């Protein structure tokens, strides 16, 4: 009967399996059917309850219009589609489209369609109605019929005799019962004569054939004369009247049949009639109906069904049509020449197999040749178009691009736009200098209001939308300032994104100057965020209609990519703007490494930080990218790009823009370097990855060693000094005399005074000679193998002043490792305390301080420190993520570790 939560289904299925054998298989099958066909909307009917009680299937009889009937079984999940398919198979019906299941009770009859409508839901409704009338529900006189509901515009009576016979009998039955009404007596006379001949004609083979033909003529006659009786009816409400003549009421009925789409009022009179050439297309759950008379947004309960039906008819007509109209002029000796408005007869002989090209004959010139589908509109009709139809088709094409782009979400200047375009069509060439044309085409005048009605009522968004393209002369402002102004509001407000697309495309329409800048802006826009689903198809058509533009296909590809991922949070970065201004769709960025080398890497507008890290690790042939991170170095600090899932350029802007805002003098570009460093030192084994050791581990650990953060014995200090001297001079022993001047690069700062410079020189030379025969790289590796045995290897250090713990020195060194935070006496290197991350309750920091709380918030101890090394204010709760604590705590001080 109804669908239950997915997480419960498996338990229900298991429960059923353990039930009584006579019920388990029965219930399992019913559950399977319900899951397959969807939930019911009405309670069980009487016939269902009897079926369950008697454990017998439900038998129904469906009457056909030729007097026959079909009997078969149904269950609680049976749909009208299943019943119709069963009937179709039993009677061998070939032309199946438009036949539906109907239910009748007393004088009322209505369609169940041939889709997902549950049959027994309708039976339940009939029983409920009978009960409301004070009668027994089991006696409800409902009946099922199989009838023709709607014809296709290309219906062919000769394609299936069975179909024609059923429809013929349906028409005769309808005439007899008074279902089909006409104000012309001749209609009845014509049909009666045909029917009389069919009934009473002789049995000769020729006359039998004529009977068949007359039946087909009867069907075709009724189809032509009474399309209203073979229609789909949907109640709709006007959601938004975008343009065109007003409708007499907000609620009415939309009638769809093979002739077109009609708006019908309560008196069943059609106040608007549209043939399919006049309906460009429909879309969405809110039905958007494009017509030469305007665009209508309608809300319908079965809106999707209406959209699918109309689009199916339009698509089918275009597929079968041999008529097209030229929408532009073309004079090309290698192709078929034509003028706008020429009727082209499509020749379907398969000569042109290339996609996007057809063969056609110009009816005005009688010439034949190849035609691009981009330059014509195939008419959804099977007969030659009238002049009025041709005008409407041209009107639809030229108006629809911008009416769809702007009016599909509501344009302030709807009526002005439409009236202006009518003027364009009535007089060739008018509008090139017309002021009203600027409403949808390129204009130097700034917008006073946004293009989209959806922004109406929000003064802030209206103001932002109107200011996007004001004051954009290149000599007034820098390119990055302009892109910030154009895209900044849209990245911050989703509601403005369609507006930006529309404004850019508006400026690129009928614009003979500045098109290169327009394409560059559109390229940037397509990489920031996609248009909404309502605008998407029109933005795609805008790009697809310009195949010769170099950036069109790239813009389309970028737009498609953005549909499946989240949009950017900030406007384009300077690097992106520079790239496209140089007509390059490839973006490259330099990345620096701690061994004073750098490389160039390609970065797209949607490259995430984690992806770039992986690409760098792959290019450098590192064993893994785990533990590495990107950093940004400015003149004042080194900042970690912490969120690996964020877009690279968004994070880069966040870090560099903070510096820019802090400047007293505004700068166009903030100088910065992007660094790639090891950040986490989990499972770092010296010698396992030589590239990592030489490029990252050695240059990042050496400064910490020389600053004196490690506790080192005299013997290790001398041995390491010998290795560092070899790294400096290799085998050049003439540099021995320079050792006293090189001590700051060989010996930790706090160890340089334990003996004289001459004594240190002697010990270093002795150690150097003992290490003879090794290369510079081997010396670096030996250095790492030695210090990697120390507990402080890979730690982040910084010096602070503490004021809360009297037993500690006033100046202490904090060491952050993968285990936790250690408090170290900087003079003796004694570890005063070691706090695991699990014991650190919280911490916070500002520009010159940080607080560390150990233990509970009530009884814990708080370490209050001052330092110039913490540059960003943030708070963190360690109980949630220990690794995150190791990653983020005092990350700005990593400059001490490797820079």
Buried (B, 14 or more C-beta within 10 A) or exposed (E): BEEEEEEEEEEBBEEBEEEEEEEBEBBBEBBEBBBEBEEBEBEBBBBBEEBBEEEEEBEBEBBBBBEEEBEBEBBBBBBBBBBBBBBBEEBEBEBBBBBBBBBBBEEEEEBBBBEEBBBBBBBBBBBBBBBEEEEEBEEBEBBBBBBBBBBBBBBEBEEBBBBBBBBBBBBBBBBEEEEBEEEEEEBEEBBEEBBEBBEEEEEEEEBEEBBBBBBBBBBBBBBEBBBBBBBBBBEBEBBBBBBBEEBEEEEBBBBBBBBBBBBBBEEEEBBBEBBBBBBBBBBEEBBBBBBBBBBBBBBBEBBEBBBEBBBEBBEBBBEBBBBBBBBBEBEEEEBBBBEBBBBBBBBEEEEBEEEEBBBBBBBEEEEBBBBBEEBBBBBBBEEEBEEEBBBBBBBBBBBBBBBBBBBBBBBBBBEBBBEBBEBBBEEEEEBEEEEBBBBBBBBEEEBEBBBBBBBEEBEEBBEBBBBBBEEBEEEEBBBBBBBBBBBBBBBEBEBBBBBBBBBBBBBBBBBEEBBEBBBBBBBBBBBBBBBBEBBBBBBBBBBEEBEEBEBBEBBBBBBEBBEEEEBBBBBBBBBBBBBBEEEEBEBEBEBBBBBEEBEEBEBBBBBBBBBBBBBBBEEBEBEEBEBBBBBBBBEEBBBBBBEBEBBBBBBBBBBBBBBBEEEEEEEEEBEBBBBBBBBBBEEBEBEEBBEBBBBBBBBBBBBBBBBBBBBBEEEBBBBBBBBBBBBBBEEEEEEBEEBEEBBEEBBBEBBBEEBEEEEBBBBBBEBBEEBEEEEBEBBBBBBBEBBBEBBBBBBBBBBBBBEEBEEBBEEBBBBBBBBBBBBBBBEEBEBBBBBEBEBBBBBEBEEEBBBBBBEEEEEBEBBBBEBEBBBBEBEBEBEEEBEBBBBBBBBBBBBBBBB
